[in-house]
Amino acid sequence: MSDALARPSDAGRSAPPRSNAVVAVLAFAGIVAALMQTTVIPIVPELPRLLDASASNTAWAVTATLLAAAVATPVVGRLGDMHGKRRMLLFSVVLLITGSVVCALSDSVVPVITGRALQGLAVGVIPLGISIMRDVLPAERLAGSTALMSASLGVGGALGLPSAAFIADNFDWHVLFWTSAALGALALTLVLLLVPESEVRTGGRFDLVGSFGLAVGLISLLLAVSKGGDWGWTSAGTLGLFATAVLALPAWGLYELRTDQPLVDLRTTARRQVLFTNLASVAIGFSMFAMSLVLPQLLQLPEATGYGLGRSMLTVGLVLAPQGLVMMTMSTLSARLTKAKGPKITLMCGAVIVAAGYSLSLVLMSELWHFTLIACTIGGGIGFCYGAMPSLIMSAVPASETAAANSLNTLMRSLGTSFAGALAGVILAQMTTDFGGSALPSENGFKVVMAIGAGAALLAFALASFIPGRRTAAQEEPTADGPADAAEVAGARA
């Protein structure tokens, strides 16, 4: 395993007999949490009829999950560092189960939105799982295990779409949420039985003011970005939310710098390795979501358009599902490359692969296998990137801040996906073609979005190039826990 995540106490220690079980259970829990992102996609067009509500109101079933995840991720990460990562992971899974049951028992819009918000609070399972791995696994297992856990975010999203489409096509829509609840209950049971609690924790006082300030800033920003297209980018509501974000986030930053026990240690996140890894994560998150927006639409648009394939949602899911398996496979190769060349090189290679996948989309989008090839290529690159990010983050922060730092990195990816959705929505709304009296996104509009996705991947490559290399990482300043040990210093390399 790469010295990126090595710990002196691990020297000469053999792998505990349950290491494989810990990795498998945490990865499964991560996939279950990620499934929540795609659970409602097949039924979104039907929600107004199913819930007897307007389309604008039912759209909150998606928006609520996004907002809840953004707020909960850094908060849960910090609480995990303070009071126990396993404890907060279990709490997150309980929220997922509760939200699923609420939705499964609902027939109106408000309870469904509430349940979806509770499901969104569970996204912190993934960074918490990565942090538990750092604390309880032997050093030689960390690179591959954390890469797999990180990739579970994309794997769950990819596998969830065909599964949800199959259930929606053949059963009552409530079965979607009963299935989510059952998977959550299984994950909860396995974590209780097989995952040990980490003894690394900081205690201290929770930064309630900082969490409130971050929530106000993030909700304002993400709500404006996600709803700006519907409300109008120059409407009073959208501009007011942007203004609130512009005021709240800098004020929050100043407060965090002055408090003794901040929610997010901005001095740590300002270190070059952490800063540029997080910036690259925004770009990679943007790039991944651009594909998720374009390919399903092209597959479902009528063949008469000349560029759509007229396929069902189930077919869409089956065509795109292999990318999840590729992503999982690439997480293993990512760990090997990290061991040989360092996580910086792994991240840069992944970004190039993603850009190559988008380049394929500019010339190959007329057959089903074209879409599978494009999705698998981009998914493979994402697997490399997601595998490298935890190594880069954890090797640059003290063990006492692992969960908070990983949670912030997960949040950066989510911000990228939100920006991708907003920008793609604007482009596709402006670049349209007339089809039977209706305006549909044009082929050129889709190609522009894919080209921007390629550009975002290349931006991630450029940002990753600023991450310290092997020689400069040894000059990193000491962590809050004291001087970095030799193995952790080595982790910041490449």
N, C-alpha and C positions, 0 to 999 in steps of 0.2 A: 504494500500500500504506500501511497505517497507520503513523504514526511510532512505533507501539508497539514495533516490532522493528527500527527503522532503525539503521544503523551509519554513522558518519561516513566510514569508508573506502569505503563503497558509493556515495558521491556521484558522480554522473555516470558510473557504471560500467554498461555494457550487460550484458544477460543472457548468460552463457556459452552457447555453442551446445548444450551437453549438459544444460542445466538441466532441460528437460522430461524427459529420460531419467532424471536423478537422482531427480526427484520421483516419476516413474512406478515406478521400481524400488523405492524406499523404501516407497511406499504398497503395492506388491504384497507386499513382504516383511512389512509390518505385517498385511496381510489374511491371509497364510499363517500367521503366528503366532497370529492370532485364531481361525483355523479350528480350532485344537487344542481350543478350549473346547467345541465342539459335535460333534467327531468321534465320540465314543462315545455320545452321547445316544440315537440310534436303537437301539443294541444293549444299553443298560443293563439292560432287563428280561431279556435273554437271556444276559447274562454268567455267571450262576451255572451254567447248563447248558453254555455254551461252554467255560468254564474249569474245570468240575467243582469248584466251590467254593460256599460259602454266600453269600447276598446281602449279608450284613454285610461279608464280606471283599472281594467284588467292588466294593462301593461305594467302596473305597479307590482305585479307578481314576479316580474323579472327585476325591476329597478330596486325593489326592497331588498332582494338578496344581495345585489351589488353594494348597496349602501351599508347594509349590516356587516358584510364581510370586510369592507374597507375600515370601518370603525373598530370592529372586534379584533382584527388581526394583530395590530400593535399592542392593544390592551391585554389580550390573552397571553401574548408572548412575554410581556413584562411581568404579569402575574405568575406565569410559569417560572420565570427566573427567581421570583421572590418566594413563592410558596410551594413549588413542586410542579414539574412539567407534566408528569403522569397525571397528577390530580387535575390539572387544567385540561389535559387531553380528554380525560373521562368526562369532565363537565361539558366540554364542547360536543362530545358524542351524544350526551344526554340531551343537549339542546337540539341536535339534529333529529333525534328520535321524536322529541316532543313536537318540533315543527312539522315533521312528517305526519304524525298522528292528527295534529290540528287540521292540516290540509285534507287528510283522508276522511275526516268526519265533517267536512264543510261542504256547503252548497251555495255559499254566498261569497262575495268578493272580499269583505273585510277579514274574515277568519283565514282565508287563503293567503292574503297578503301578510297577515301576522305570522302564519306558519312558515311562509317563504323567508321572512326576515329571520326567524329562529334558525332555519336551515343555513342561512348565510353566516350566522354567527359561528358555525362549525368549521369554517375554512381554516381556522388556526390550527386544526389537527395536523396539517402538513409541516409547518415550521416547528411545531412542538415535537413532532415525531423525529425530525432531523436532529433537534437538540437533544432528545433523549438518547439517540444513537451515539452522539458524541460522548455522552456521559457514561453509558453502560456497556458499549461494545468495545472489544479489543481494537487496537490501532489498525491492525492489518485488515479489518473488516470495514472500516469507516468509508473509504472512498466509494466502493461499490454500493454500499448500503445507503449512504446519503444520496448518491446519484439516483438510485431507484426510488427513494422516497420523494425526492424533488420532482422526478418525472411523473409521479403518480397524479399530479395535478392535470397534466395533459392526457395521461392514459385514461383516467376516469372520464374526462370530457369526451374522448373519442369513443370509448366503449359504451358510454351512457346513451348516446344518440340512437343507435340501432335498437338497443334494448328498450328504451322508452318508446320508440316508434312502434315496435312490435306489440308492446303492451297496450298502447293507445289504439292500435288498429284492431285488436282482438278482444279487449276487455273494457270494462267500465273505467273511466279515467281515474277514479279513486284508487284503483289497484296500483297505479304509479307510486302513490305515496305510502300505501301499505307495504309495498316492496321496499321502498326507501327505509321505512321504519324497521322492517325485518332485518335488512342488511346492517342498519345501525345497531340494532340489538345484538347481532352476531359479533360485530366489531367490538362493542362494549364488553361482551362476555370474554372474548379472546384477550383483550387488553388486561382485564382484571385477572385472568388466569396466568398469562404468560409474560407480561411486560413488567419489569421491576421499576420501582421508583428511583429516580436519580437523587443522589445525595447532594448534588451541587445546587445550592440555592443561596440567595442573598439576604432574604428577610427585608426588614425596613418598612418604610411608609410608602403607600401607593400614591402616585401623583394624580390626585383626582382633578385638580385644576388643569393640569396638562392634558389629561385624557379628554376633558370637556372641550378645551380649546382645539385640540386636534380633530375631535368629532365635528365641531362646528365648521372648521375649515374644509375638511374632507367632504362632508355631506354637501356643503355649498358648491364646491368645485365639481364633484361628480354628478350632482343633480343638474347643474347647469349644462355640463357636457352631455349627459345622457338624454336630457329633455329639451335641450336647446332647439333641436330640429323640429320638434312638435310644437313648442311654444313660440318659436321664432327667435332667432339669435339676437335680434335687437329689441325684443319685448322687455317690458319693465321687470318681469319676474326673472328672466335669464340674466339680464345685466345686473340686477340687484344681487343675485346669487354670486356672480363673478366678483362683484365688488366686495361682498362679505368675505369671500375666500381670500381676496387680495389683502384685506385688512387682518383677517383672523390668523392666517398661517404665519406671516412674519411676527405678529404679536406673540403667537404661541412659541415660535423659535426663540425669541428674546427671553421669554419666561423660562423655557427649558434650560437655557444657558445660565440662568441665575439661580435656579433651584438646586438644592443639594442632592435630591434623589429624583432625577427627571424620568419621565415616561420613556423618552428616547434620549440617549446620550449623544447629543449632536456633535460633540468633540470627537467621539469615536467614529461616527458616521462621516465626519469630514476628512478622515484619513484617506489618503489617495486610493488605497486598495479598495476600501469599502465604498467610497464615493463613486468611483468609476465602475465598480461592479453593479451598484444600484442603478446608475445611469444606463449602463448597457442592458440591465434587466427591463427598464422601461421600454427601450427600443425593441427588445426581443418579445416582450409581451404584446407590443403593438403589431409586430410582424406576424406573430402566431395568430392573432385574432383576425387580421385582414383576410387570411385564408379561410377562416371559419365563417366569415361573412359572405365571401364571394362564391366559393364552390357549391354550397347547398343551393343557393339561388339559381346558379347556372344549371344545375342538375334538374331543378324542378320547373323552370320556365318552359313554356310550350315549344315544341320542335318547330312550329310555324314561324317563330321569331328568327330562325336561321342560326341561332347560337345556343338555344336552350335544348335540353335533352328530354324534357317532359316526364321525368321519373317521380315515383312516389317518395314520401319521406322515409319509408322503410328502406327503399333502395339506396337513398342518399346515405343513410346510416351504415349500410353494409359496404358501400363503396369507400366510405371514409374511415371505417373502423380499423382497417389494417394499420393506419398510422399510429394507433395506440400501441399495437404490438411492436411496431418498429421503434417507437419511442422507448419502450421498455428494454428492448434489445440494445439500443444505442447507449442506454444508461450504463450498461456493463462495459461496452467498449470505451465509453467516456472515462470510466474509472481507470482502465488500463492506460489510456493516453495521459491521464492526469498523473499516474504513477511514473510514466516514462518522461514526460515533458513538462508537467505542471499544469494546474488548472487554467492559467491564463491562455496557454496555447490551445487547450481544449475548448474554451469559450470562443476563441477566435476562429477555430476550425468549424465549430458549430454554426457560427454566424455566416461563414462562407457557404456552407451547405444549404442553409435556409435561403440565402440569396440565389443560389443555383436553382433551387426548387421553384422559386417565383419566376425565374427566367424561363424555365420550361413552360410555365403557364402561358406565356406570351405567344407560344407557337403550338402547344398541344392542349386543346380544350374541346375536342370534337367527339371523343369516344369515352366510354366509361373507364377503360383502363388508363386513359390519360389522366383522369382525375385521381385515380388511386396512386399512380406514379408520382404525381405532383404532391399529393397529401403525404405520402410516405417519405419522399425526399425532404420536404419541409419538416415533417415530424421527426425524422432522423436527426436533422440539425438541431431542432429544439431539444431533443434528448441529450445531445452533447452539451448544449448550453445550460440546461437545467441541472445536469450532473455536475458541472463545474462551479456553479454559483455558490452552493453551500460550502464547498472547500475554500473558495476565496473569502467568503464572509467569515467563516469560523476560524480561519487561520489568522485573522486580523483583529479579532476581538477577544477579550478575556472570557473564560468559561462561564463566569457569572452573568454575562450578557448575551449568551448564545441564542436563547429563545427570542429575546427582543430583537436582536440583529437579524435573525432569520425571518422573523415576522415582518420586519420593515422591508426586507428584500422581496418577500411575497407580495406585500402591498405595492411595491414599485412595479411588479409585473402586472398587477391588477390595474394600476393607473394607465399603463401602456395599452391594455385591452380596451379600457374606457375611451381613451383618446382615439384609438383605431375605429371604434364603433361610431363615434361622433363624426370623424373626418370622412369615413366611408359613406355615412348617411348623407352628408352634404354633397359629396361627389356624385353618388348615384341618383340623388334627387335632382341634380342640375343637368347631368348628362343622360337624357332619356330619348326614347324613340316611341313613336305612335304605333300601337298594336290594337286594332279593332276599336279605336276610339279611346283607348286607355294608354296612359303614359307608363312605359316600363323602362327600367334602367337599360341603357344601351350596352352593346358589346364593348365599345371603347371605354365606357365608364368602368366596367369591370376590369379591363386591362390597366386602366390608370390606377385603380386601387391596388392591383397586384404589383404594379411597378413601384408604387409607394411602399408596399410591403418589402420588396427587394431592397429599396433604399434604406428602410429602417434596419434591416439586417446588416447592411454595409455600415450604417452608422454605429451599430453595436460593435462591429469589428473594429472600427476606428476608436471608439471609446475604450474597448478592451486593451488596445495597444498602449494606453496610458497607465495601465495597472503595473505596479512595480515588477521588475524582472528579478532574476535570481540574485543578482549582486546587490540591487538597491533595497530589497526587502529586509536584509539584515540590519538596515539602518532605521527600520521602523521604531518609533518611540515606544517606551515600555507601556504595557497595558495597565489598567487600573488595579490589577491584582499584583503588580510588581513587574520587574523585568521579565520579558518574555523568555521562556525556556528555549533551548536550542531547537527543539523539534517544532515549536509553534512559530519561531522566527522563520524556519525553513518553509513553513506552510505559506507564508506570504509571497514566496518566490514564484515567479511565472504564473 
